[in-house]
């Protein structure tokens, strides 16, 4: 009997809590708060994505610039080697 009374009071308390929760959700304040919170989170995510896209584009530009510099260096080295080879051939013709 004692357990039954505790169980009944626990169930009544749980019913009251759930009814209060339903009333809060039906009122709309909680839904408005959740929607606003979700909106702010999405905006923050979009800002982060834009920042990362900008960083990625900058990184790509930097990689292209460095690649072009290396290509120029390689061409310069090849020209120097060709000039040295031509100089050696002029001194010692084969």
Secondary structure, DSSP 8 states (H G I E B T S, - for coil): -HHHHHHHHHHHHHHHHHHHHHHHHHHSHHHHHHHHHHHHHHHHHHHHHHHHHHHHHHHHHHHHHHHHHHHHHHHHHHHHHHHHHHHHHHHS--
